[in-house]
Amino acid sequence: MIGYFDTSAVVPLAVAEPSSARCAQLWRSCDVRVSSVLVIAEAQAALAMALRMGRLTAEEHEATVESLSRRIEELDLSIVTRQIVDSAAGLALSHSLRGYDAVHAATAWALKSDELVAVSGDRTLLDALAALGVDTADANAA
């Protein structure tokens, strides 16, 4: 199985969240793990916000960044091309997606195959991907 992991499915691999166990199980079940290269900036921004909000101490943040970096090294990262951005722009409108989610949707859609399952904790993104015919796995499911 090929797993497309959006940021909401990668961050819980580095930070303890309710979806962490499910994300780890899905991660282990995949032979190949892919994402958009933007997962790096989006995940780092999420960790920086957790630090600013006091959800992570400076030491926890440093350890989490290291853990996240190891996970990202295990991903095959897809570059963001003009074609992906144009597709994302249309998906943002037609599926009410935020910018990064639209890029994730466009990237997963471009990689669509019988083996691909898109993993996310974002219900709107999962619904958009399902409407596009991409198999999905909800990171928040029990």
N, CA, C and O of each residue as an XYZ file, in Angstrom:
568
protein
N       0.839     -1.178      0.000
C       0.000      0.000      0.000
C       0.890      1.250      0.000
O       1.938      1.289      0.644
N       0.448      2.244     -0.726
C       1.096      3.551     -0.764
C       0.240      4.495      0.064
O      -0.954      4.640     -0.199
N       0.831      5.134      1.052
C       0.104      6.072      1.893
C       0.492      7.498      1.577
O       1.670      7.854      1.625
N      -0.498      8.319      1.252
C      -0.264      9.754      1.114
C      -0.631     10.376      2.457
O      -1.794     10.344      2.861
N       0.340     10.931      3.136
C       0.142     11.506      4.461
C       0.146     13.029      4.375
O       1.150     13.634      3.997
N      -0.980     13.644      4.728
C      -0.981     15.096      4.812
C      -0.405     15.491      6.175
O      -0.071     14.627      6.986
N      -0.293     16.769      6.415
C       0.351     17.256      7.633
C      -0.386     16.812      8.886
O       0.247     16.526      9.902
N      -1.705     16.750      8.833
C      -2.472     16.341     10.013
C      -2.254     14.878     10.366
O      -2.624     14.443     11.457
N      -1.664     14.119      9.463
C      -1.345     12.715      9.729
C       0.138     12.510     10.017
O       0.535     11.430     10.456
N       0.962     13.527      9.777
C       2.396     13.432     10.052
C       2.733     14.001     11.427
O       3.504     13.397     12.173
N       2.167     15.148     11.766
C       2.472     15.781     13.055
C       2.176     14.852     14.241
O       2.973     14.812     15.179
N       1.058     14.101     14.237
C       0.807     13.206     15.371
C       1.835     12.068     15.520
O       1.853     11.382     16.542
N       2.666     11.876     14.526
C       3.738     10.892     14.645
C       4.885     11.431     15.499
O       5.715     10.668     15.992
N       4.922     12.750     15.667
C       5.992     13.390     16.437
C       5.502     13.976     17.756
O       6.286     14.118     18.695
N       4.223     14.317     17.840
C       3.626     14.918     19.023
C       2.468     14.037     19.476
O       1.669     13.582     18.656
N       2.379     13.800     20.768
C       1.278     12.986     21.289
C      -0.044     13.720     21.099
O      -0.266     14.790     21.666
N      -0.910     13.128     20.297
C      -2.243     13.659     20.026
C      -3.212     12.481     20.040
O      -2.775     11.333     19.964
N      -4.509     12.733     20.134
C      -5.474     11.628     20.129
C      -5.329     10.704     18.914
O      -5.620      9.512     19.013
N      -4.886     11.232     17.781
C      -4.770     10.423     16.561
C      -3.399      9.764     16.393
O      -3.167      9.098     15.384
N      -2.496      9.929     17.340
C      -1.125      9.418     17.189
C      -1.061      7.908     16.949
O      -0.338      7.452     16.064
N      -1.806      7.141     17.726
C      -1.759      5.676     17.579
C      -2.273      5.254     16.205
O      -1.678      4.392     15.558
N      -3.364      5.850     15.762
C      -3.930      5.513     14.442
C      -2.969      5.905     13.323
O      -2.782      5.146     12.371
N      -2.355      7.090     13.432
C      -1.399      7.526     12.412
C      -0.205      6.576     12.359
O       0.263      6.229     11.275
N       0.289      6.154     13.518
C       1.424      5.230     13.565
C       1.050      3.882     12.954
O       1.853      3.278     12.243
N      -0.163      3.411     13.229
C      -0.611      2.133     12.662
C      -0.697      2.219     11.140
O      -0.258      1.310     10.437
N      -1.263      3.313     10.637
C      -1.366      3.498      9.186
C       0.015      3.649      8.557
O       0.268      3.114      7.478
N       0.902      4.369      9.220
C       2.283      4.549      8.750
C       2.957      3.193      8.574
O       3.554      2.913      7.534
N       2.853      2.357      9.604
C       3.495      1.025      9.568
C       2.888      0.121      8.497
O       3.575     -0.747      7.958
N       1.612      0.317      8.188
C       0.948     -0.565      7.218
C       1.300     -0.229      5.765
O       0.953     -0.983      4.856
N       1.976      0.879      5.546
C       2.317      1.304      4.179
C       3.706      0.819      3.774
O       4.651      0.845      4.562
N       3.800      0.381      2.530
C       5.091      0.015      1.960
C       5.846      1.261      1.520
O       7.073      1.320      1.598
N       5.096      2.256      1.056
C       5.656      3.520      0.583
C       4.817      4.632      1.199
O       3.594      4.526      1.293
N       5.496      5.707      1.620
C       4.816      6.852      2.215
C       5.189      8.095      1.423
O       6.370      8.360      1.196
N       4.183      8.861      1.001
C       4.425     10.049      0.187
C       3.694     11.247      0.779
O       2.759     11.100      1.565
N       4.137     12.418      0.387
C       3.468     13.663      0.742
C       3.971     14.751     -0.182
O       4.901     14.550     -0.963
N       3.344     15.894     -0.078
C       3.837     17.085     -0.768
C       4.997     17.649      0.037
O       5.008     17.563      1.265
N       5.953     18.215     -0.641
C       7.099     18.825      0.028
C       6.653     19.929      0.992
O       7.387     20.263      1.922
N       5.479     20.491      0.788
C       5.011     21.537      1.688
C       4.747     21.026      3.095
O       4.595     21.825      4.018
N       4.688     19.710      3.280
C       4.487     19.141      4.616
C       5.588     19.602      5.575
O       5.360     19.703      6.780
N       6.765     19.876      5.046
C       7.874     20.312      5.899
C       7.540     21.653      6.550
O       7.606     21.779      7.773
N       7.188     22.637      5.759
C       6.888     23.970      6.296
C       5.626     23.951      7.149
O       5.587     24.566      8.215
N       4.602     23.254      6.690
C       3.341     23.241      7.424
C       3.498     22.561      8.786
O       2.955     23.037      9.783
N       4.237     21.452      8.831
C       4.456     20.746     10.097
C       5.333     21.568     11.042
O       5.058     21.646     12.239
N       6.382     22.178     10.504
C       7.244     23.017     11.349
C       6.458     24.199     11.910
O       6.661     24.588     13.060
N       5.569     24.769     11.110
C       4.732     25.876     11.572
C       3.802     25.421     12.699
O       3.583     26.159     13.660
N       3.258     24.217     12.583
C       2.387     23.680     13.635
C       3.168     23.493     14.935
O       2.666     23.800     16.016
N       4.398     22.989     14.824
C       5.223     22.804     16.030
C       5.630     24.145     16.629
O       5.676     24.288     17.851
N       5.923     25.117     15.790
C       6.274     26.452     16.285
C       5.083     27.074     17.018
O       5.259     27.722     18.049
N       3.886     26.881     16.493
C       2.699     27.408     17.163
C       2.493     26.712     18.509
O       2.139     27.358     19.495
N       2.714     25.399     18.552
C       2.587     24.673     19.815
C       3.576     25.206     20.852
O       3.254     25.289     22.037
N       4.760     25.562     20.410
C       5.760     26.153     21.305
C       5.280     27.522     21.791
O       5.328     27.806     22.988
N       4.820     28.369     20.869
C       4.352     29.713     21.240
C       3.163     29.663     22.195
O       3.035     30.508     23.081
N       2.300     28.673     22.010
C       1.106     28.556     22.843
C       1.382     27.857     24.174
O       0.493     27.754     25.020
N       2.598     27.381     24.357
C       2.942     26.703     25.604
C       2.528     25.244     25.655
O       2.592     24.627     26.718
N       2.106     24.677     24.534
C       1.769     23.248     24.488
C       3.020     22.394     24.512
O       2.980     21.232     24.915
N       4.154     22.982     24.071
C       5.459     22.317     24.114
C       6.449     23.238     24.811
O       6.440     24.451     24.603
N       7.303     22.646     25.642
C       8.410     23.407     26.200
C       9.490     23.513     25.127
O       9.402     22.863     24.085
N      10.500     24.326     25.383
C      11.600     24.455     24.415
C      12.277     23.110     24.203
O      12.606     22.756     23.071
N      12.488     22.357     25.274
C      13.120     21.029     25.143
C      12.227     20.071     24.371
O      12.709     19.340     23.505
N      10.928     20.063     24.674
C       9.995     19.196     23.949
C       9.938     19.582     22.473
O       9.877     18.718     21.598
N       9.959     20.871     22.210
C       9.925     21.338     20.824
C      11.145     20.828     20.072
O      11.021     20.326     18.955
N      12.306     20.950     20.668
C      13.539     20.489     20.017
C      13.478     18.995     19.730
O      13.832     18.560     18.634
N      13.034     18.214     20.698
C      12.926     16.763     20.508
C      11.882     16.421     19.444
O      12.069     15.496     18.654
N      10.797     17.166     19.434
C       9.728     16.924     18.468
C      10.177     17.265     17.053
O       9.850     16.550     16.106
N      10.919     18.347     16.910
C      11.449     18.723     15.598
C      12.370     17.620     15.075
O      12.328     17.287     13.891
N      13.196     17.056     15.950
C      14.075     15.956     15.537
C      13.264     14.738     15.111
O      13.561     14.117     14.091
N      12.245     14.398     15.890
C      11.380     13.263     15.556
C      10.663     13.491     14.231
O      10.571     12.591     13.396
N      10.163     14.695     14.054
C       9.496     15.039     12.803
C      10.450     14.933     11.620
O      10.076     14.424     10.563
N      11.661     15.405     11.790
C      12.659     15.343     10.711
C      12.935     13.899     10.302
O      13.093     13.605      9.117
N      12.990     13.007     11.278
C      13.202     11.583     10.957
C      12.030     11.029     10.143
O      12.234     10.286      9.183
N      10.825     11.386     10.522
C       9.645     10.917      9.777
C       9.642     11.481      8.361
O       9.349     10.761      7.406
N       9.962     12.743      8.224
C       9.966     13.359      6.893
C      11.011     12.691      5.999
O      10.804     12.563      4.793
N      12.118     12.271      6.580
C      13.138     11.557      5.793
C      12.603     10.245      5.233
O      13.124      9.741      4.238
N      11.576      9.690      5.854
C      10.979      8.430      5.395
C       9.919      8.642      4.314
O       9.411      7.678      3.742
N       9.589      9.899      4.037
C       8.590     10.214      3.019
C       9.231     10.419      1.657
O      10.324     10.976      1.554
N       8.553      9.969      0.619
C       8.896     10.375     -0.739
C       8.130     11.669     -0.964
O       6.899     11.670     -0.977
N       8.847     12.764     -1.141
C       8.213     14.073     -1.243
C       7.997     14.483     -2.694
O       8.901     14.404     -3.526
N       6.784     14.918     -2.969
C       6.413     15.371     -4.305
C       6.560     16.885     -4.355
O       6.105     17.591     -3.456
N       7.198     17.376     -5.408
C       7.372     18.822     -5.529
C       6.058     19.480     -5.957
O       5.190     18.844     -6.556
N       5.940     20.736     -5.641
C       4.744     21.494     -5.997
C       5.012     22.179     -7.340
O       5.792     23.127     -7.429
N       4.358     21.684     -8.358
C       4.513     22.234     -9.707
C       3.395     23.221    -10.005
O       2.429     23.315     -9.248
N       3.519     23.943    -11.081
C       2.463     24.854    -11.515
C       1.169     24.097    -11.770
O       0.085     24.590    -11.457
N       1.281     22.908    -12.333
C       0.099     22.087    -12.604
C      -0.618     21.726    -11.296
O      -1.847     21.771    -11.233
N       0.133     21.375    -10.270
C      -0.454     21.050     -8.961
C      -1.124     22.292     -8.381
O      -2.235     22.208     -7.859
N      -0.459     23.443     -8.469
C      -1.022     24.688     -7.932
C      -2.314     25.060     -8.668
O      -3.292     25.457     -8.036
N      -2.323     24.936     -9.976
C      -3.534     25.240    -10.737
C      -4.669     24.291    -10.354
O      -5.815     24.712    -10.198
N      -4.343     23.025    -10.205
C      -5.340     22.048     -9.780
C      -5.836     22.382     -8.376
O      -7.035     22.318     -8.106
N      -4.915     22.737     -7.485
C      -5.277     23.093     -6.107
C      -6.205     24.303     -6.073
O      -7.137     24.355     -5.270
N      -5.948     25.267     -6.940
C      -6.800     26.457     -6.988
C      -8.245     26.079     -7.312
O      -9.181     26.588     -6.695
N      -8.414     25.201     -8.263
C      -9.760     24.742     -8.604
C     -10.396     23.932     -7.492
O     -11.589     24.073     -7.224
N      -9.606     23.079     -6.838
C     -10.128     22.249     -5.754
C     -10.495     23.097     -4.535
O     -11.447     22.778     -3.823
N      -9.747     24.171     -4.294
C     -10.071     25.062     -3.181
C     -11.479     25.629     -3.357
O     -12.242     25.738     -2.397
N     -11.804     25.983     -4.581
C     -13.126     26.536     -4.868
C     -14.199     25.452     -4.836
O     -15.223     25.606     -4.170
N     -13.965     24.362     -5.552
C     -15.014     23.351     -5.706
C     -15.253     22.508     -4.454
O     -16.318     21.909     -4.309
N     -14.272     22.454     -3.548
C     -14.411     21.616     -2.353
C     -14.215     22.388     -1.048
O     -14.085     21.792      0.021
N     -14.196     23.706     -1.145
C     -14.070     24.568      0.046
C     -12.837     24.223      0.892
O     -12.918     24.133      2.117
N     -11.705     24.035      0.222
C     -10.470     23.673      0.913
C      -9.606     24.893      1.189
O      -9.598     25.850      0.415
N      -8.879     24.850      2.299
C      -7.858     25.864      2.578
C      -6.677     25.607      1.645
O      -6.586     24.544      1.030
N      -5.779     26.575      1.543
C      -4.679     26.514      0.586
C      -3.819     25.261      0.672
O      -3.675     24.537     -0.313
N      -3.247     25.001      1.846
C      -2.378     23.821      1.974
C      -3.164     22.534      1.756
O      -2.657     21.595      1.143
N      -4.401     22.483      2.252
C      -5.214     21.284      2.047
C      -5.506     21.076      0.567
O      -5.533     19.941      0.091
N      -5.722     22.156     -0.154
C      -5.967     22.050     -1.589
C      -4.733     21.510     -2.310
O      -4.859     20.718     -3.244
N      -3.547     21.930     -1.884
C      -2.314     21.409     -2.489
C      -2.160     19.930     -2.161
O      -1.783     19.145     -3.032
N      -2.441     19.536     -0.930
C      -2.397     18.115     -0.577
C      -3.387     17.320     -1.432
O      -3.054     16.248     -1.936
N      -4.601     17.845     -1.594
C      -5.607     17.151     -2.402
C      -5.154     17.006     -3.845
O      -5.277     15.934     -4.437
N      -4.633     18.084     -4.406
C      -4.179     18.044     -5.801
C      -3.012     17.074     -5.970
O      -2.928     16.369     -6.975
N      -2.127     17.039     -5.001
C      -0.971     16.138     -5.079
C      -1.420     14.686     -4.981
O      -1.003     13.849     -5.781
N      -2.267     14.385     -4.005
C      -2.765     13.007     -3.855
C      -3.555     12.583     -5.083
O      -3.443     11.442     -5.532
N      -4.351     13.493     -5.626
C      -5.142     13.192     -6.817
C      -4.228     12.897     -8.005
O      -4.500     11.990     -8.792
N      -3.156     13.657     -8.130
C      -2.203     13.432     -9.229
C      -1.489     12.088     -9.080
O      -1.083     11.490    -10.076
N      -1.334     11.616     -7.854
C      -0.652     10.340     -7.589
C      -1.619      9.161     -7.521
O      -1.199      8.024     -7.309
N      -2.901      9.427     -7.699
C      -3.951      8.415     -7.533
C      -3.615      7.121     -8.271
O      -3.230      7.121     -9.440
N      -3.776      6.016     -7.535
C      -3.627      4.675     -8.096
C      -4.447      3.722     -7.243
O      -4.981      4.107     -6.202
N      -4.543      2.483     -7.689
C      -5.277      1.478     -6.915
C      -4.603      1.204     -5.572
O      -5.248      0.724     -4.641
N      -3.323      1.503     -5.471
C      -2.572      1.228     -4.241
C      -2.537      2.404     -3.275
O      -2.152      2.239     -2.117
N      -2.936      3.592     -3.733
C      -2.809      4.803     -2.919
C      -3.986      4.976     -1.969
O      -5.147      4.855     -2.361
N      -3.658      5.263     -0.707
C      -4.644      5.638      0.301
C      -4.167      6.950      0.913
O      -3.037      7.040      1.393
N      -5.024      7.962      0.897
C      -4.679      9.259      1.471
C      -5.089      9.267      2.940
O      -6.238      8.980      3.278
N      -4.140      9.597      3.801
C      -4.361      9.606      5.243
C      -4.400     11.054      5.723
O      -3.485     11.835      5.458
N      -5.469     11.397      6.430
C      -5.624     12.758      6.942
C      -6.529     12.740      8.158
O      -7.344     11.834      8.333
N      -6.376     13.743      8.985
C      -7.283     13.948     10.097
C      -8.264     15.063      9.824
O      -9.024     15.452     10.711
N      -8.261     15.582      8.614
C      -9.101     16.715      8.233
C     -10.306     16.208      7.445
O     -10.162     15.721      6.323
N     -11.485     16.323      8.035
C     -12.699     15.776      7.428
C     -13.007     16.415      6.070
O     -13.416     15.714      5.144
N     -12.820     17.717      5.938
C     -13.104     18.388      4.667
C     -12.180     17.876      3.575
O     -12.621     17.640      2.451
N     -10.910     17.701      3.891
C      -9.951     17.167      2.925
C     -10.304     15.730      2.562
O     -10.276     15.366      1.387
N     -10.635     14.914      3.553
C     -11.008     13.523      3.275
C     -12.234     13.447      2.357
O     -12.283     12.630      1.438
N     -13.215     14.305      2.617
C     -14.418     14.327      1.773
C     -14.079     14.732      0.339
O     -14.599     14.152     -0.614
N     -13.206     15.727      0.190
C     -12.809     16.168     -1.151
C     -12.083     15.052     -1.883
O     -12.352     14.795     -3.056
N     -11.168     14.391     -1.198
C     -10.413     13.297     -1.827
C     -11.342     12.150     -2.230
O     -11.209     11.591     -3.319
N     -12.267     11.808     -1.365
C     -13.222     10.735     -1.687
C     -14.046     11.117     -2.914
O     -14.309     10.274     -3.772
N     -14.455     12.384     -3.001
C     -15.215     12.849     -4.166
C     -14.391     12.763     -5.446
O     -14.943     12.616     -6.536
N     -13.073     12.855     -5.313
C     -12.169     12.757     -6.459
C     -11.823     11.301     -6.800
O     -11.095     11.039     -7.758
N     -12.347     10.362     -6.011
C     -12.091      8.951     -6.265
C     -10.820      8.422     -5.642
O     -10.349      7.345     -6.007
N     -10.256      9.172     -4.699
C      -9.047      8.734     -4.005
C      -9.477      7.982     -2.744
O     -10.290      8.489     -1.972
N      -8.943      6.788     -2.530
C      -9.217      6.056     -1.303
C      -8.627      6.820     -0.122
O      -7.540      7.388     -0.225
N      -9.349      6.831      1.005
C      -8.916      7.602      2.159
C      -8.926      6.766      3.435
O      -9.591      5.734      3.531
N      -8.167      7.252      4.402
C      -8.170      6.703      5.754
C      -8.197      7.874      6.715
O      -7.359      8.772      6.641
N      -9.165      7.858      7.618
C      -9.323      8.928      8.588
C      -8.390      8.682      9.776
O      -8.506      7.675     10.474
N      -7.475      9.612      9.989
C      -6.521      9.488     11.092
C      -7.199      9.561     12.456
O      -6.613      9.158     13.461
N      -8.421     10.069     12.496
C      -9.148     10.183     13.759
C     -10.068      9.017     14.034
O     -10.695      8.967     15.092
N     -10.167      8.069     13.101
C     -11.038      6.917     13.303
C     -10.469      6.016     14.392
O      -9.258      5.940     14.599
N     -11.357      5.354     15.063
C     -10.933      4.452     16.164
C     -10.256      3.214     15.645
O      -9.844      2.361     16.431
